[in-house]
Amino acid sequence: MSTTTEPQSGTSLVTEDYPLSPVPFSDRRSIWSLAPLLMGFALTSTTLFAGGKIGPAFRFAPDLITIILLGNLILGAYCSALGYIAYKSGLSTVLMARFSFGNIGSKWVDFILGFTQIGWYAFTSALIGDVVNSVLGIDPAWNWLTILFFNYAFCSTAYIGYRAMDWLSRLSVPLMIILVLWSLAIATGKVGGLGGIQAIQPTAQLGAGQALAVIIGSFISGGTQATNWSRFANSPKTAIGGTMAAFFGVNALMVFAGAYCALIYGNQDIVEVMKQQGILVGGIVLLLLNIWTTQDNTIYAFAIASANAFRINKRTVFVLGGATIALALAWGGIYEALVPYLLFLGTVIPPVGGIIMADFWLRHRGQFPSLEEPQPAFNWAGVISYVIASVVAYISANNPTGIAILDVAPINGVIIAAVLYAILSKKLAS
């Protein structure tokens, strides 16, 4: 098996953030460090659009509120389960996958997790270039320069590593939450209070199961990689509490904000809404911080996946390399064609989490072996379970049944993958 140990230099350990080894307890962090970082990751415009899609389909209370809380509770529980495993093992998702997919089989996990992130990074870099130039009235011919600037600016904290991302999130998250709540307060006044919002009748058709699938699916692929940061947790409470704060608390707030703005203004984009409210400067600040705290997590996740794929512990090299690939994609306009494919990858990523959880609890009894222990090239129980679960999730995503519990494709993928792995790992081992 390839070497997985880190260089013994303390400087290298801190700089590279342990891409090929467990995070030692000497470098673990408290909830006051981990929670803001994960919350910054979850503060993303993706969930605003998810909220905008479901908002017009339900009465505000209790229907919409219940669906938002339930969907984010499921998402938070899934991410927290992986977060606890990351705390126990000190490993990222891609390193855990070596045990459940095999030394070579895990490279597929590296690919789908890494490629999804670099695609979104390219898409968002291009998006910010368009938005900033449009707001400032700059000729679109200069978009390439704006994209170039933000593409590398956003990856600067990821290059430095956990420490820089930690401090950016500590400063940004409270400000972003204040701006969102400020905008929602203005919106509430505009509609005449909660009575006014409650009086708005649904104008769209969407089943409860489909709505849950939208909420959970909007960020479950990112949540599957939240172990990149929860592996730094210094206790179970830190891992679970920090993850729930992000994927239940903050994610629910962003879905709610998107739904609320869609109901009142007919637009789920809170930045555009803030422009209508006369607080455009606040909207621009929110947009930049929103994108920065998600982009640096995105490119960091790509670097961790790439380091594992190539068994090279130079995470910083992959941060810069990934940003350069994203720049080429953004400049070339390829990001437009990538979005449907990335959404497809979002359907087939959750089964990875189900398999890892089953592998950790059932096969390894809550304790992964050392990464130095040789692994087979392929763990066929993991590979077969993954393929079947991904197919079922994809079919359920495109063929809604009308039965709520059966229409949540990401959860279908997680559960089927875990159950199949539990069965196959015993059968194939006997």
NORPE-V554001 format. One record per backbone hydrogen bond with DSSP energy under -1.0 kcal/mol. CO is the residue of the C=O (numbers start at 1). NH is the residue of the N-H. E is the energy in kcal/mol with one decimal. If there is no record, write none. Layout:
BEGIN
co=CO nh=NH e=E
co=CO nh=NH e=E
END
This chain:
BEGIN
co=9 nh=13 e=-2.1
co=10 nh=14 e=-2.0
co=11 nh=15 e=-2.6
co=12 nh=16 e=-2.7
co=13 nh=17 e=-1.1
co=24 nh=27 e=-1.9
co=25 nh=28 e=-1.3
co=29 nh=234 e=-1.6
co=30 nh=33 e=-1.2
co=30 nh=34 e=-2.6
co=31 nh=35 e=-2.2
co=33 nh=37 e=-1.1
co=34 nh=38 e=-2.5
co=35 nh=39 e=-2.7
co=36 nh=40 e=-2.4
co=37 nh=41 e=-1.6
co=38 nh=42 e=-2.0
co=39 nh=43 e=-1.4
co=42 nh=44 e=-2.0
co=45 nh=49 e=-1.7
co=46 nh=50 e=-1.5
co=47 nh=51 e=-2.3
co=48 nh=52 e=-2.3
co=49 nh=53 e=-1.4
co=50 nh=54 e=-1.5
co=51 nh=55 e=-2.6
co=54 nh=57 e=-1.6
co=55 nh=58 e=-1.3
co=56 nh=203 e=-2.8
co=56 nh=204 e=-1.7
co=59 nh=64 e=-2.6
co=60 nh=65 e=-1.7
co=62 nh=66 e=-2.7
co=63 nh=67 e=-2.3
co=64 nh=68 e=-2.4
co=65 nh=69 e=-2.5
co=66 nh=70 e=-2.8
co=67 nh=71 e=-2.7
co=68 nh=72 e=-2.0
co=69 nh=73 e=-1.9
co=70 nh=74 e=-2.3
co=71 nh=75 e=-2.2
co=72 nh=76 e=-2.8
co=73 nh=77 e=-2.3
co=74 nh=78 e=-2.3
co=75 nh=79 e=-2.4
co=76 nh=80 e=-2.5
co=77 nh=81 e=-2.0
co=78 nh=82 e=-1.7
co=79 nh=83 e=-2.3
co=80 nh=84 e=-2.5
co=81 nh=85 e=-1.6
co=82 nh=86 e=-2.4
co=83 nh=87 e=-2.1
co=84 nh=88 e=-2.6
co=85 nh=89 e=-2.4
co=86 nh=90 e=-2.9
co=90 nh=23 e=-1.6
co=92 nh=96 e=-2.3
co=93 nh=97 e=-2.0
co=95 nh=98 e=-1.1
co=96 nh=99 e=-1.5
co=96 nh=100 e=-1.0
co=97 nh=101 e=-2.5
co=98 nh=102 e=-1.1
co=101 nh=379 e=-1.9
co=102 nh=106 e=-2.1
co=104 nh=107 e=-1.8
co=105 nh=108 e=-1.4
co=106 nh=110 e=-2.0
co=107 nh=111 e=-2.1
co=108 nh=112 e=-2.7
co=109 nh=113 e=-2.3
co=110 nh=114 e=-2.4
co=111 nh=115 e=-3.2
co=112 nh=116 e=-1.4
co=113 nh=117 e=-1.5
co=114 nh=118 e=-2.3
co=115 nh=119 e=-2.1
co=116 nh=120 e=-2.1
co=117 nh=121 e=-2.3
co=118 nh=122 e=-2.0
co=119 nh=123 e=-2.4
co=120 nh=124 e=-2.7
co=121 nh=125 e=-2.2
co=122 nh=126 e=-2.1
co=123 nh=127 e=-2.2
co=124 nh=128 e=-2.7
co=125 nh=129 e=-1.6
co=126 nh=130 e=-1.9
co=127 nh=131 e=-2.6
co=128 nh=132 e=-2.6
co=129 nh=133 e=-1.8
co=130 nh=134 e=-2.0
co=131 nh=135 e=-2.7
co=132 nh=136 e=-2.4
co=133 nh=138 e=-2.5
co=139 nh=142 e=-2.6
co=140 nh=143 e=-2.0
co=142 nh=146 e=-1.7
co=143 nh=147 e=-2.9
co=144 nh=148 e=-2.0
co=145 nh=149 e=-2.3
co=146 nh=150 e=-2.4
co=147 nh=151 e=-2.6
co=148 nh=152 e=-1.4
co=149 nh=153 e=-2.2
co=150 nh=154 e=-2.5
co=153 nh=156 e=-1.2
co=155 nh=159 e=-2.2
co=156 nh=160 e=-1.8
co=157 nh=161 e=-2.4
co=161 nh=165 e=-2.1
co=162 nh=166 e=-2.8
co=163 nh=167 e=-2.0
co=164 nh=168 e=-2.4
co=165 nh=169 e=-2.1
co=166 nh=170 e=-2.3
co=167 nh=171 e=-1.8
co=168 nh=172 e=-2.5
co=169 nh=173 e=-2.6
co=172 nh=176 e=-2.7
co=173 nh=177 e=-2.5
co=174 nh=178 e=-2.2
co=175 nh=179 e=-2.2
co=176 nh=180 e=-2.4
co=177 nh=181 e=-2.5
co=178 nh=182 e=-2.4
co=179 nh=183 e=-2.2
co=180 nh=184 e=-2.4
co=181 nh=185 e=-2.2
co=182 nh=186 e=-1.9
co=183 nh=187 e=-2.3
co=184 nh=188 e=-2.3
co=185 nh=189 e=-2.0
co=186 nh=190 e=-2.1
co=187 nh=191 e=-1.8
co=188 nh=193 e=-3.1
co=193 nh=197 e=-1.7
co=194 nh=198 e=-2.2
co=195 nh=199 e=-1.2
co=207 nh=211 e=-2.4
co=208 nh=212 e=-2.4
co=209 nh=213 e=-2.2
co=210 nh=214 e=-2.1
co=211 nh=215 e=-2.2
co=212 nh=216 e=-2.9
co=213 nh=217 e=-2.7
co=214 nh=218 e=-1.4
co=216 nh=219 e=-1.0
co=219 nh=223 e=-2.5
co=220 nh=224 e=-1.8
co=222 nh=225 e=-1.2
co=223 nh=226 e=-1.3
co=225 nh=228 e=-2.0
co=226 nh=229 e=-1.8
co=226 nh=230 e=-2.3
co=227 nh=231 e=-1.5
co=229 nh=232 e=-1.9
co=230 nh=233 e=-1.8
co=232 nh=29 e=-4.0
co=235 nh=239 e=-2.2
co=236 nh=240 e=-2.9
co=237 nh=241 e=-2.5
co=238 nh=242 e=-2.2
co=239 nh=243 e=-1.5
co=240 nh=244 e=-2.7
co=241 nh=245 e=-2.2
co=242 nh=246 e=-1.3
co=243 nh=247 e=-3.1
co=244 nh=248 e=-2.0
co=244 nh=249 e=-2.2
co=245 nh=250 e=-2.4
co=246 nh=251 e=-2.0
co=248 nh=252 e=-1.2
co=249 nh=253 e=-2.0
co=250 nh=254 e=-2.3
co=251 nh=255 e=-2.4
co=252 nh=256 e=-2.7
co=253 nh=257 e=-2.5
co=254 nh=258 e=-2.3
co=255 nh=259 e=-2.4
co=256 nh=260 e=-3.0
co=257 nh=261 e=-2.5
co=258 nh=262 e=-1.8
co=259 nh=263 e=-2.1
co=260 nh=264 e=-2.0
co=261 nh=265 e=-2.9
co=261 nh=267 e=-1.1
co=269 nh=273 e=-2.2
co=270 nh=274 e=-2.6
co=271 nh=275 e=-1.6
co=272 nh=276 e=-1.9
co=273 nh=277 e=-1.8
co=274 nh=279 e=-2.7
co=275 nh=278 e=-1.1
co=279 nh=283 e=-1.8
co=280 nh=284 e=-2.6
co=281 nh=285 e=-2.4
co=282 nh=286 e=-2.6
co=283 nh=287 e=-2.5
co=284 nh=288 e=-2.6
co=285 nh=289 e=-2.5
co=286 nh=290 e=-2.8
co=287 nh=291 e=-2.6
co=288 nh=292 e=-2.7
co=289 nh=293 e=-2.6
co=291 nh=295 e=-3.5
co=292 nh=296 e=-2.4
co=294 nh=298 e=-2.2
co=295 nh=299 e=-2.6
co=296 nh=300 e=-1.6
co=297 nh=301 e=-2.3
co=298 nh=302 e=-1.9
co=299 nh=303 e=-2.0
co=300 nh=304 e=-2.3
co=301 nh=305 e=-2.2
co=302 nh=306 e=-2.5
co=303 nh=307 e=-2.5
co=304 nh=308 e=-1.7
co=305 nh=309 e=-2.2
co=306 nh=310 e=-2.3
co=307 nh=312 e=-1.9
co=313 nh=315 e=-1.6
co=314 nh=318 e=-1.2
co=315 nh=319 e=-1.6
co=316 nh=320 e=-1.9
co=317 nh=321 e=-2.6
co=318 nh=322 e=-2.7
co=319 nh=323 e=-2.1
co=320 nh=324 e=-1.9
co=321 nh=325 e=-2.1
co=322 nh=326 e=-2.6
co=323 nh=327 e=-2.1
co=324 nh=328 e=-2.0
co=325 nh=329 e=-2.2
co=326 nh=330 e=-2.8
co=327 nh=331 e=-2.9
co=328 nh=332 e=-2.1
co=329 nh=334 e=-1.2
co=329 nh=335 e=-1.0
co=333 nh=336 e=-1.3
co=334 nh=338 e=-1.3
co=335 nh=339 e=-1.2
co=338 nh=342 e=-2.8
co=339 nh=343 e=-2.3
co=340 nh=344 e=-1.8
co=341 nh=345 e=-2.2
co=342 nh=346 e=-1.7
co=344 nh=347 e=-1.0
co=344 nh=348 e=-1.3
co=349 nh=352 e=-2.0
co=350 nh=354 e=-1.5
co=351 nh=355 e=-2.3
co=352 nh=356 e=-2.3
co=353 nh=357 e=-2.3
co=354 nh=358 e=-2.1
co=355 nh=359 e=-2.6
co=356 nh=360 e=-2.5
co=357 nh=361 e=-2.5
co=358 nh=362 e=-2.2
co=358 nh=363 e=-1.2
co=359 nh=364 e=-2.1
co=360 nh=366 e=-3.3
co=364 nh=367 e=-1.0
co=370 nh=373 e=-1.5
co=376 nh=103 e=-2.9
co=377 nh=104 e=-2.0
co=377 nh=105 e=-2.4
co=379 nh=383 e=-2.1
co=380 nh=384 e=-2.6
co=381 nh=385 e=-1.8
co=382 nh=386 e=-2.3
co=383 nh=387 e=-2.1
co=384 nh=388 e=-2.3
co=385 nh=389 e=-2.5
co=386 nh=390 e=-2.4
co=387 nh=391 e=-2.0
co=388 nh=392 e=-2.4
co=389 nh=393 e=-2.5
co=390 nh=394 e=-2.4
co=391 nh=395 e=-2.5
co=392 nh=396 e=-2.6
co=393 nh=397 e=-1.8
co=394 nh=398 e=-1.3
co=403 nh=406 e=-1.6
co=404 nh=407 e=-1.3
co=407 nh=409 e=-1.4
co=408 nh=412 e=-2.2
co=409 nh=413 e=-2.4
co=410 nh=414 e=-2.0
co=411 nh=415 e=-2.8
co=412 nh=416 e=-2.5
co=413 nh=417 e=-2.0
co=414 nh=418 e=-2.2
co=415 nh=419 e=-2.5
co=416 nh=420 e=-2.6
co=417 nh=421 e=-2.3
co=418 nh=422 e=-2.2
co=419 nh=423 e=-1.9
co=420 nh=424 e=-3.3
co=421 nh=425 e=-2.7
co=423 nh=427 e=-2.2
co=424 nh=428 e=-3.1
co=426 nh=430 e=-1.1
END
